Amino acid sequence: MSKDAVEALSLNAITKRFGELTANDAVSLAVNVGEVVALLGENGAGKTTLMNILFGQYTADSGTVRVFGDTLPSGNSRAALDAGVGMVHQHFTLADNLTVQENITLGVHSLLKPSLGRAAAKTRIAALSKKFHLAVSPDARVGTLSVGERQRVEILKALYRDVRILILDEPTAVLTPQETDDLFATLRLAIAEGLSIIFISHKLHEVMAIADRVVVLRHGKMAGGVNTKDTDENALAEMMMGTEATPPEVSPAKPDAPLLALRNVTTADVGSVPGLKSVSLALKGGQIVGLAGVSGNGQAAMADVVGGLLNPNEGQVILGSETVQKWTPRIAVQSGIARIPEDRHKTGTIADFDLVENAILERYKSPAFSNGGWLNWRKSRAFADGIIDKYDVRCPGSETPIRLLSGGNMQKLILGRVLEADPQIILANQPVRGLDIGAVNYVHSQLLAARARGAAVLLISEDLDEVMALSDVIHVIADGRLSPEFKRGEMTPAQLGLWMAGQGFEMDVANAS
Amino acid sequence: MRLEPIKNPTLARKLVPPAIALISTVVIASFLAMVAGANPFSVIGLILKGSFGSQFAILETLNRATPLIFTGLAVAVAFRAKFWNIGAEAQLYAGALMTVLLGTGILPWPSFAILPLIIFAAILAGAIVLLAPALLKTRFGVDEVVTTLLFNFIFLLFISMLLEGVLKDPMGMGWPKSARIIPEAKLPRIVDGLRLHWGFGLAIFSAICIWIIQTRSTLGYEIRAVGLNKDAAAFAGIPVNVVIVKTALLSGGLAALAGFSEVAGLKGSLTLDLSPGFGYTGIIVAMLALLNPLGVIVASLFVAGIFVGADSMSRAADVPTYLADIMLATALLLMVLAIMLTRFRVVRD
């Protein structure tokens, strides 16, 4: 950082409390012109709260926000935008039924004169996309674009509004390694143009690759701020965690017979999301099968088929040695399948149910928890209390609504719920998404323990590092097609990336013919 | 301005807004009574006297609360599953229709079996009326708000057709009303000589049953799960559509009991003015009760008290009876607002 650096944005001693919880405790963050600052922290560390204060969604209890020297009024959601701060959210805010150009210009041009300035806008978008290497056709409908392209549209949208400070929230979560490299190239171009960037992430190597400085949040407090050239990944992980992070040890696999197999399973596409295309897969005892792939390439259909929510249009689900005739979530659970859902808030738990009610959600009909249509709350409570104890779920008590728990504790309850039934097959769909490293290690160690006692695990993840660290066998899914099986250590991330982008399949076909 | 939920409301937070709502209602009603030429300071006393001030008044209020408990329960049960049954009015008339069909002596059944049979048939009729909207929703995604609401009008016209035709009482001097039900089909009074009938007892009993079902049974658990988060319920293996249909059957059956109890306990025959909108008022009752089955009893007594008390007040103070309607509407609007304010705080941006 040079001495005459110009400060673009500064958050000064921001404090925000929600009742008992202090989400941000005197957090300060400054970005200079032409600088990338990474905001690193576990889930629940206060990153989102800080950004919501910047954009006026929350009012800080104390502290100020300054953009290019001017203090922003608190609680005004237009102020930050007007001052030239733009944000690319993790979940895109695009209208699928509009074109790229319409999405970009939406809200910039007057709705009363819709025809004015179209040609000029198009020229400008073309210029921006050329300058920043953001290749995307302005006339394409957003609904037809890939996730990576949509992100480019989001960035173009911000650039079109002449933002001076760009905030990216977990931008690489949905990208292949190659797309991530492209994104970083674009960001470097933006820096060269004098933009400032805040890069929110929990991926250490990406932070090291793109950021000039890192600000680490832990439990709402600043755990430190360092220049990336003065630190390394281990030091950052320690700062984020408080203790040295230990990746799980993986012993060699001793696979058994397949416990669950899919044979030529095909499912229908859902809108633009592909279904499975004649997929065959075997889950063997004592083995973790990793399913890598970019988000929205058929993972959901795979999880639904294995989890009992979706019946294949063609092909069979084979449980042990028997072909399944009727396939429902309840039958899947009864057959010994533990299901860790992708979205613990939307499908894994019921927010307003307490921990007891959530603990018995999959098995309230079993004799363990009900009899003749009447629930046994005493047994149910004992079950929930057992999980809270054994899986270290931090909560005020089993009769707390689960929405008051952090993501990690919610996931621990789900883990306990499914693992207490001593399952033979475990479907783990994005099991650590949004969790802090402590919780990540805990979940991973539970999956490895299940593998050690002979369970078959299917790990679906968009995080290639996670898949490569844990899986004995890796398949890549792209556009609903499943790659051949790769053994642990057989492929590099770059090679898997080619498969994730769908190119491996074409080479495969070319080799075969 | 926006609303922010309150995590742990204090006792004052829970009590003050409803109290202010009640006081405001009285002030507004008093003001209107003054405009109409009555003494504004006598209004509150007259209302209380008219609703709870004498044995007769209390019994009148309890009688008026009875159908509201049934329709309130019907709505509360359905809304728990986020099944928006706006058609309690039609289901009420279905129950009433079944009561006069079976209660006018066409069945050669022993007298002790007639009432249970009628009750069963009425519940069935109400359930069937709501079955069609439930199936349309679960099969084709048709919005039940539209179907249940519009079906109210269809069913009322259907009743009108019957009362002008096949069901018309030959002894009714040309009025569109059905024949009277036989004494064996009437709900007996709880205490001889007092006007309160066993429909009220049945209503209290139903509320307790529904409360037990909601808190203890697997069905109640399923209904709450489906209402709170359909996706999570489906993921966990709860058959969402089956639960919605079961909820609809339960809800329709409860609403039909309101019609049964009005005919068998009070009116004795079916007319087109059997219900002054009990089905719609049931929605308000359920909302006031925050969908709690036991709360429905309290909310019904409150609403019935205002109905009866304001009616009596308008007669005693010689002001138009419309004042009673205005007062009820004011009370309900303010109370709904007050209940919201017990759970949310208004934050000014």
HADDOCK unambig.tbl for C-alpha pairs under 7 A between the chains (distance, minus, plus):
assign (segid A and resid 75 and name CA) (segid B and resid 349 and name CA) 6.59 0.50 0.50
assign (segid A and resid 309 and name CA) (segid B and resid 235 and name CA) 6.90 0.50 0.50
assign (segid A and resid 328 and name CA) (segid B and resid 237 and name CA) 6.92 0.50 0.50
assign (segid A and resid 329 and name CA) (segid B and resid 235 and name CA) 6.54 0.50 0.50
assign (segid A and resid 329 and name CA) (segid B and resid 236 and name CA) 6.37 0.50 0.50
assign (segid A and resid 329 and name CA) (segid B and resid 237 and name CA) 4.60 0.50 0.50
assign (segid A and resid 330 and name CA) (segid B and resid 237 and name CA) 4.74 0.50 0.50
assign (segid A and resid 346 and name CA) (segid B and resid 231 and name CA) 6.61 0.50 0.50
assign (segid A and resid 346 and name CA) (segid B and resid 232 and name CA) 6.19 0.50 0.50
assign (segid A and resid 347 and name CA) (segid B and resid 231 and name CA) 5.36 0.50 0.50
assign (segid A and resid 347 and name CA) (segid B and resid 232 and name CA) 3.78 0.50 0.50
assign (segid A and resid 347 and name CA) (segid B and resid 235 and name CA) 6.14 0.50 0.50
assign (segid A and resid 348 and name CA) (segid B and resid 232 and name CA) 5.73 0.50 0.50
assign (segid A and resid 349 and name CA) (segid B and resid 232 and name CA) 6.01 0.50 0.50
assign (segid A and resid 350 and name CA) (segid B and resid 228 and name CA) 6.72 0.50 0.50
assign (segid A and resid 350 and name CA) (segid B and resid 229 and name CA) 5.87 0.50 0.50
assign (segid A and resid 350 and name CA) (segid B and resid 232 and name CA) 6.31 0.50 0.50
assign (segid A and resid 361 and name CA) (segid B and resid 236 and name CA) 6.02 0.50 0.50
assign (segid A and resid 362 and name CA) (segid B and resid 236 and name CA) 4.63 0.50 0.50
assign (segid A and resid 362 and name CA) (segid B and resid 237 and name CA) 6.34 0.50 0.50
assign (segid A and resid 373 and name CA) (segid B and resid 217 and name CA) 5.60 0.50 0.50
assign (segid A and resid 373 and name CA) (segid B and resid 218 and name CA) 5.19 0.50 0.50
assign (segid A and resid 374 and name CA) (segid B and resid 216 and name CA) 5.84 0.50 0.50
assign (segid A and resid 374 and name CA) (segid B and resid 217 and name CA) 4.22 0.50 0.50
assign (segid A and resid 374 and name CA) (segid B and resid 218 and name CA) 5.64 0.50 0.50
assign (segid A and resid 375 and name CA) (segid B and resid 216 and name CA) 5.55 0.50 0.50
assign (segid A and resid 375 and name CA) (segid B and resid 217 and name CA) 5.39 0.50 0.50
assign (segid A and resid 375 and name CA) (segid B and resid 218 and name CA) 5.79 0.50 0.50
